[in-house]
Amino acid sequence: MTEPHTESSDSSLWPLTILPDVQAAAEVAGKKNKSDEPCPLPLEELWRKYEIPLRSHLRRRFRSFPSIIRNWEDRLQDFALQKLFKEGWLKNWTPGERRFRDFLRMGLNNVVWDWWRAQSQYKSWEGARKKLWREKGHFSAIELTSARYAFVALDQSGAICADFQFADTAEGWTEFDARLSSFRRCPVAVQISIIATVRDSFLRRRHPIYPIEAKDAKRHNKQKIPAEITTEGRAAWTFANALRREGYAWSPLIPQPGDDIPCFGELLITELPDNLTTPQEDSEPFDLECAKAVLRTTLERVEKVCKDPKRDQPRYSNVWDIFRFRILDPIFKGIEPVPYKELIDQLALRSPTEATNMLVTAKNLFKHTLDSVVSEDPGSGPAKSELQRLVEFVDKLVAKEAEKKANKKRVAPEQ
């Protein structure tokens, strides 16, 4: 099944892809004879057409990376010069293999990642991502073999959990669902060449897709394949194993909840809005840096308590996950809270009541921890006063939010 040469413009920022326009821009890219010459018209028009959606994608995709967001205009310019305006790059897009917008997004992602790897903060971020990645239960890959798909899944240690083939039919996908019923959300590596045919099927099943470029596929194929893998599953195994070992640095086709958090303590220090102020009736100066430090310490302690392996309650780590997905991500990343239905599936909870109870536990733990941090007496006078006022500030925010929710319920009660 191939993708048509034009794409639905749906309700997004992305414009309709006109194949002749892309081809015309590809022919003139890199053809300027002098640096002071204007950009060829077809290329300039293509850039103007896609600049806004690319800018929106960059700011949304890398919203948890303050150093990238602070320099987003430079990164977008790097993409234009290193990819879009470079001779031959646009010709790498093959209609029907992937959507043009996905081709542009991946090119932009690669430019930004290359810049990020050269930064001094990258190593600490990489370490945090590796830790998060190791907490995932399974890693998988799908590959097209003849008229059937080959699917392989591995656990954290690399042990084979699934190795089967199925047809691209309703019955085949029903068989796929039955075999993966115990895997929950499982990251899946997919070659670019078949993403267009499986994208919607996997996204409906909430399995995040991690694209593999052709050049990377060749490198991964050099791995030694276990003898027990079926002939049809050999390529899928190499991609699943690569995803298991290196996927922490890969970019999903659709960003996943929580996946972009490099290191929460660092994120909080750099991303707390600089215009944060106390309520207007309080005219005393508010020490923002002090507030950031206290909040960072508080959240680090809350996370540590929730994830303590010595706790009697083995599912207590879910308290932190629900707090992050429902409270912290919406505040610091500006995204919608993950719906309870998704959290129940993702965290294997028993009911919505269990999820809401965990959120209440998290809120209480945060409040008690904040009180504890403030009571540790960092000094006297202004410093002590700042921390006391921080608690009052948080209390007022919580009260204001509760009032907003109560008003909203009075206007439109929840069903």
ABEGO torsion letter per residue (X at the ends): XBBBABBBAEABABBBBBAAAAAAAAAABGABABAABBBBAAAAAAAAAAAAAAAAAAAAAAAABAAAAAAAAAAAAAAAAAAAABBGAAAABBBGABBAAAAAAAAAAAAAAAAAAABAAAAAAAAAAAAAAAABABBBBBBBBEABBBBBBBBAAGBBABBBBBBBBAAAAAAAAAAAAAAEBBBBBBBAAAAAAAAAAAAAAGBBBBBBBAAAAAAAAABBBBAABBAAAAAAAAAAAAAAAAAAABBBABBBBGAABABAAAAAAAABBAABBBBAABABBBBAAAAAAAAAAAAAAAAAAAABAABABAAAAAAAAAAAAAAAAAAAAGBBBBBAAAAAAAAGBABAAAAAAAAAAAAAAAAAAAAAAAAAGAEBEAAAAAAAAAAAAAAAAAAAAAAAAAAAAAABBBX
